[in-house]
Amino acid sequence: MGRDLRRRWASENQPWTRDNEANEETEEKVKPRREILIPFWVSPIVLGIGILMFYAGTVAFHSLPAMKTLAEERDYPDDFIGERAKYLLDEFTKIGQKVVGSEENEVLAVDFLLREIEAIDQSRHHAHQIELDVSTHDGGFFLGSLPTGAIAYYHELQNVIVRVKPSSGPTPAATLLVNSHFDTVPTSPGASDAGIMIIVMLETLRKIVRSPQAMRHNIVFLFNGAEEIGLKAAHGFITGHPWRHNITALINLEATGSGGKEILFQAGPGAPWLLNLYAKYAKHPYGAAMGEELFQGGFVPSDTDFRIFRDFGGVQGLDTAFPYNGYVYHTKYDSIDVIPDGTYQHTGDNVLSLVKGMANSPELDVGADLSTGSVIFFDFMGWFMISYTEVVAIIVNSLLTILLIVIVGFSIYLMTKAEKVPFTTGLLELGKICAVHILSIILGIGLCLLLMVIYKAVGRALGFYSELWLLYGIYFSPFYLGLALGPCLYFTFRKLPLRINHEVQLFLHAHALLLALIMIIMTGLRIRSAYLLTVLVIFYCASSGISAVFRLVNHRHIGWIYFHILGLVLPFIFFAYLCTIAFTTFVPMNGRAGPQSDLDILLVVFSCAMALFLGGFIVPLIGLCTRRWWVYGLIFGLFSVLGIILLATPIGFPYRADTNPQRYWIFHTDRVFYELNNNVRKTDAGYMLLPMDSNSYPDFLKDYVPEMESAVAVEEDCTEEIFCGLPLYRVGMARDVPHSHWIPASPPHLNHSVTLTRITNQIPAERMAFQVEGPSRITLYIAPAPGIVIKNWSFIPEIPQVGIPKMPNRRAHFIVRTAGKVLRPFSFWFDLETPDNWSPDTPKVTIAVSGHFTHYDNEKTPEFRRFIDSFPDWTDVTAWIVGYRVYEFN
């Protein structure tokens, strides 16, 4: 055995030369298993070429069109002018943060829009008519899945709405709706979310009404005044505005990042014709069904107005957003300075062309006979859009799998015939190699998961957060260590029944068959992201099919490898492009996903999947190299060690000032807890710290912020007080509230009382009625005692509930009230179903009221300002004042 291994090692470590070729026939008589191997020094060259191809995919992702200037408008009168959009956005963002209920949102932003719309109306062509309406809306709705979820309740929310229709003839029946929002989250100027989209809508409106051609359909531009507080203004429009009727298509414009390209991440639902229109009219197509599946699967901690129009209006449409640079999303850094010039042109070109094309399309006619069904869609590196139905996917993927099996079978037949061994020997060898390949993949994934746990344990869980390239050292290279170990051991320590170049081909076939199997399973499960595997299998069938047809499988100088590598070029660049998209989109989400998020596990799995797609057809080629263990150690091992070492240096510190900040949400809270007899049970004040990522704990900042030394975990309070006795801003915070901390402090200044008053006049016996006073943003927790349920109430027909952390036997009802233009008290009632033997001394229900003063910066106390200012420059603090009151009633 040892002698055979030494002979094979010596043979395999001899590089191929022309002398070898000249004496090949002679040597074959003596050593019939002599192999043609690739010198080991070729591997760094291949690595370099791979890096260049990966860079090409990155360049495709970052490429943006040149911005058209105002000076060029004379030459391009019908084109979107990016420079004008940039000037307008600069003016719009100078208004500042536009929080619902603030003067900036309800007065200044609306005045800006009305002024611009009036100027556009003055320059319109007589073929068009512009109608303008500034509407206010009251209402409520449930958004979630019964029986759990929260109630959205609102008053006096504003929308600025423009309808464009032909100036002569009857008003068209169908309407295209274009929507975005001008409100922002607290502290953010909202340049990308969604100021730039508002400006793009204004410029699109300007270009359309200047055209001499009237549109086939109405176009409604909905400048939405309240999206950030729960998608409420969109609900007000689609359920109550007279222009809501006969909307046959929607273009929704959003942001989960800042700048870059806007991605189409939701379409339909079930509307292939919409994807066809997008592919036809979008000048710079960019979208993927994979993004839609991840978004709708809850992996993205956000939602958009698209959901409101779909669920409450039955509208089909296109949902686009900026995913790039999510580090500054919902922070003070979302400014005009971080938006590249090309973004204005990219988005403007797409939106203007789409609106024009769709507004003249017969597909939008009321009652049009249109195709339906789930759609697979993706862009190929921004060059063009590919879309096809789920039925087509089933047919294509099934035929591809059959074709691959035929090609693999024919290749094995050629190999075994040349080696003069039975065909069954080749099949058996393929089976063994499949097992080795699967075990190698499992080893690679396991190694990465182990490293993830180690990174967490040593405080470097988000070490790649600001330096995405570290992912290739800390996860990709370790995965390749596992993936390549199986083939290396197999080639070294097993007596192979076939030539090494045939064994390598079998590893490639095994990988292709595994991909095809996963593709078929995903297709059967109706997972549309199977198209990722379709791309790989198509190109592999092409390259391996050519090698089989032209008998290159048995070529003396491994001639099949040239077609194999050629077939990898486009898929490799494509997946490099997808890698860049995925990591620039999902890594920043780790900074706002909460301390217990599973996004890090998802990131590891996704890194391994991308590494497999990028290198699965390359790693087995290590078997063709001389000194393959040197190649294994120097390339995969060295890169892994370097990545892990760099993670431990200052490079691996997750955050950067101005560009990649760590987020903190802090509420300066005044708390009062009342007993059943309305006596005060407890009162205090302090800072509530809501954790936003796995590092946002007091110890992480105690060297910078002295008050962190007195921070107290609230987990113990969770068993005594509903929602741990803390004022949540939205229901999604309930998951993370047990991980919050409380820092005692002096009371805040509340410029408006936060009160809950019981109404007793002319109220039925089992009914409880109340009036609430407070700021524009109020959250209510209504928590009946165990054994009591609410059977009816005044909010909406549904009565959803949510679990209370650390109180498994108790449920609560979560209501979020938002007031816009006019602030006024509001009333509500509910009927309880109570057991007959209920004690009069036992509270039937606990009600907590949180009044969030989100836009009262001038009311912050000097102490609170000093506390905020003490945070390091690599943090972004979202802070406001809260009044929190808890009551018990019988």
Secondary structure, 3 states (H helix, E strand, C coil): CHHHHHHHHHHHCCCCCHHHHHCHHHHHHHCCCCCCCECCCHHHHHHHHHHHHHHHHHHHHHCCCCCCCHHHCCCCCCCCCHHHHHHHHHHHHCCCCCCCCCHHHHHHHHHHHHHHHHHHHHCCCCCEEEEEEEEEEEEEEEECCCCECEEEEEEEEEEEEEEEEECCCCCCCCEEEEEEECCCCCCCCCHHHHHHHHHHHHHHHHHHHHCCCCCCCEEEEEEECCCCCCCHHHHHHHHHCHHHCCEEEEEEEEECCCCCCCEEEEEECCCHHHHHHHHHHCCCCCEEHHHHHHHHCCCCCCCCHHHHHHHHHCCCEEEEEECCCCCCCCCCCCCHHHCCHHHHHHHHHHHHHHHHHHHCCHHHCCCCCCCCCCEEEEECCCCCEEEEEHHHHHHHHHHHHHHHHHHHHHHHHHHHHHHCCCHHHHHHHHHHHHHHHHHHHHHHHHHHHHHHHHHHHCCCCCCCCCCCCHHHHHHHHHHHHHHHHHHHHHHHHCCCCCCHHHHHHHHHHHHHHHHHHHHHHHHHCCCHHHHHHHHHHHHHHHHHHHHHHCCHHHCCCCCHHHHHHHHHHHHHHHHHHHHHHHHHHHCHHHHHCCCCCCHHHHHHHHHHHHHHHHHCCCHHHHHHECCHHHHHHHHHHHHHHHHHHHHHCHHHCCCECCCECEEEEEEEEEEEEECCCCCEEEEEEEEEEECCCCCCCHHHHCCCCHHHHHCEECHHHHHCCHHHHCCCCCHHHHHCHHHCEEEECCCCCCCCCCEEEEECCCCCCCEEEEEEECCCEEEEEEEECCCCEEEEECCCCCCCEEEECCEEEEEEEEEEEEECCCCCCEEEEEEEECCCCCCCCCCCEEEEEEEEECCCHHHCCHHHHHHHHCCCCCEEEEEEEEEEEEEEEC
